[in-house]
Amino acid sequence: MSTLIPSRRSLLSRFLDDDAFGFPEGFLDDAGLMPSRMFDRPFFKEMKMPAVNIKDNTDHFAIELAAPGYKKDDLKVTVKDGLLTIASEKKHESEEEKKGYTRKEFSYASFSRSFVLPEHTDADSLKANFADGVLKLTLKKTKALPENKAKEIKID
């Protein structure tokens, strides 16, 4: 028995599911197009972007980046033209030779996080410390932000 009621799945969803492009079934379901559910898909979860906490203190900013499994030498912190960048690139290769075969394995992981520094910070005062898988940065403020007071403009 057939029905004239259209399927809840869109034509695009049915076209892309389980096809040669490798989209998982239900990747583009109507409910899957909602951003909160779409980014729960394995494709997005496998992207390893470290979490960052930024705390605005009275005289400085405290920035913490969670980087478990990284070493101090794996991380690079740069400041250029008011842009703070924290990046890493890790490569691992191993080779094992046994009787009759050679096994080679390699992995590659990288990330880069950038932040625009506020005008009232001193980029030269940036200090970094890495311990227990957490990169801690301290950035001093140079002066307080001017308070934006309301000003009435006379109309001519």
Secondary structure, 3 states (H helix, E strand, C coil): CCCCCCCCCCHHHHHHCCCCCCCCCCCCCCHHHCHHHHCCCHHHHCCCCCCEEEEECCCEEEEEEECCCCCHHHEEEEEECCEEEEEEEEEEEEEEEECCEEEEEEEEEEEEEEEECCCCECHHHCEEEEECCEEEEEEEECCCCCCCCCCCCCCC
